[in-house]
């Protein structure tokens, strides 16, 4: 599933559909992929490595991920 997600390369403003959602692995991988991309972008913009993020930086990432998480994850079970 991870390879498929990497090939599709979902973005923050895109939706992911798993029409045969069994364990939800594809959706979880898609969400993880987008979160990792957000973290990379955040690191590039701030110049601060993830290991040095304080609570404010972590809160900012969580807030941003909540903004896109709901519209990107669809489950038709």
C-alpha positions as CSV (number, residue, x, y, z in Angstrom):
1,X,0.0,0.0,0.0
2,X,2.8,2.4,0.8
3,X,4.2,2.0,-2.7
4,X,0.8,2.8,-4.2
5,X,0.4,5.9,-2.1
6,X,3.9,7.0,-3.1
7,X,3.0,6.5,-6.7
8,X,-0.2,8.5,-6.4
9,X,1.6,11.1,-4.2
10,X,-1.6,12.7,-2.6
11,X,-1.4,16.4,-1.8
12,X,-3.0,18.4,1.0
13,X,-5.8,19.7,-1.2
14,X,-6.6,16.4,-2.8
15,X,-9.1,13.6,-1.7
16,X,-8.3,10.0,-1.3
17,X,-10.9,7.3,-1.9
18,X,-10.5,3.7,-0.8
19,X,-13.7,2.1,-2.2
20,X,-12.8,-1.3,-0.7
21,X,-11.6,-0.1,2.7
22,X,-10.9,-3.2,4.7
23,X,-8.5,-2.4,7.4
24,X,-8.1,1.2,6.3
25,X,-4.4,0.7,5.6
26,X,-4.5,2.6,2.3
27,X,-6.2,5.6,4.0
28,X,-3.8,5.6,6.9
29,X,-0.8,5.4,4.5
30,X,-2.2,8.3,2.5
31,X,-2.7,10.4,5.6
32,X,0.8,9.6,6.8
33,X,2.3,10.5,3.5
34,X,0.6,13.9,3.4
35,X,1.6,14.6,7.0
36,X,5.2,13.7,6.2
37,X,5.1,16.1,3.2
38,X,3.7,18.8,5.4
39,X,6.5,18.3,7.9
40,X,9.1,18.5,5.2
41,X,7.6,21.7,3.9
42,X,7.5,23.1,7.5
43,X,11.2,22.2,8.0
44,X,12.1,23.8,4.7
45,X,10.2,27.0,5.5
46,X,11.4,27.4,9.1
47,X,14.9,25.8,8.8
48,X,14.2,24.0,12.1
49,X,14.7,20.2,12.1
50,X,11.9,18.1,13.6
51,X,14.1,17.0,16.6
52,X,14.2,20.6,17.7
53,X,10.5,21.5,17.4
54,X,9.1,22.8,20.6
55,X,5.4,22.6,21.6
56,X,4.5,25.6,19.6
57,X,5.8,24.1,16.4
58,X,4.2,20.8,17.1
59,X,0.9,22.5,17.8
60,X,1.1,24.4,14.5
61,X,1.6,21.0,12.6
62,X,-1.4,19.4,14.4
63,X,-3.6,22.5,13.6
64,X,-2.6,22.4,10.0
65,X,-3.2,18.6,9.7
66,X,-6.7,19.0,11.2
67,X,-7.5,21.5,8.5
68,X,-6.9,19.1,5.7
69,X,-7.4,15.7,7.4
70,X,-11.2,15.7,7.2
71,X,-11.7,16.5,3.5
72,X,-9.0,14.1,2.3
73,X,-10.1,10.9,4.0
74,X,-13.2,9.3,2.5
75,X,-14.5,5.8,3.5
76,X,-17.4,4.3,1.6
77,X,-18.0,1.3,3.8
